[in-house]
Amino acid sequence: MATVGIPANTSALLLDIEGTTTPITFVKDILFPYIRDHLEDYLSTHWEEDECKQDVHLLKKQLEEDLRQNRACPVHALDQTVHTDEEKAIREVVENVLWQMEADRKTTALKQLQGHMWRAAYSVGRIKGEVYQDVVPSIRRWRRHGLKVYIYSSGSVEAQKLLFGYSVEGDVLDLFDGHFDTNIGLKVEGKSYERIAERIGCPPEEITFLTDVSREAKAAEDAGVNVVVVVRPGNLELSEEERGLYTLITSFNQLQVPV
């Protein structure tokens, strides 16, 4: 397995989750089906609680924005004030959430509700966060060399912390110096990486971003961030052109800190 040197000026590593630290199958076969299977029961149980009300409020605001932008969406409006027909209101939320998931949307409103549902599942052991075997030892090695390590995922910060806090390797949250989600910006937009650099407190050229998605890699490069593309089983296959554009690894073990 050929080793790849982390760019010498790197002071921080920024890691994607899905397809990079964690198998895509975990998200597609475990996390998302859990939402679909338990959504209506979860809403029915927590409907009158403040956190659930806030989740529904955010979904309603997102729906209003979608209608303004003429995006196709379920025809029913979400209405948290419906008490006489709670089941109808819940079904409307379910319809909206399932529509967003089917469209593979990354809205903050959707991610927040999902994060709260996963928290409940993780806390009672129904779900454990999967990470590739090479991830934890490699991050520990990088940190011993003085590198900071951050996560940037389209999943909410709360969902990220749940995955690593209740992982198959135990609680490994101490490996990370910070977490970013779509509140900082979309992963396919260069400005997002500029904001992350500003938040971390270092220039973009001192960050190396690990991702499996070429569009994210391009956005990061446009912002001046170094990029390594991770090729894992089940990830979207890269074109020959994309393979030629980026440094590729199949395991974190390949990524070495220059002496």
Secondary structure, 3 states (H helix, E strand, C coil): CCCEECCCCCCEEEECCECCCECHHHHHHHHHHHHHHHHHHHHHHHCCCHHHHHHHHHHHHHHHHHHHCCCCCCCCCCCCCCCCCHHHHHHHHHHHHHHHHHCCCCCHHHHHHHHHHHHHHHHCCCCCECCCCCHHHHHHHHHHCCCEEEEECCCCHHHHHHHHHCECCECCHHHCCEEECCCCCCCCCHHHHHHHHHHHCCCHHHEEEEECCHHHHHHHHHCCCEEEEECCCCCCCCCHHHHHHCEEECCHHHEECCC
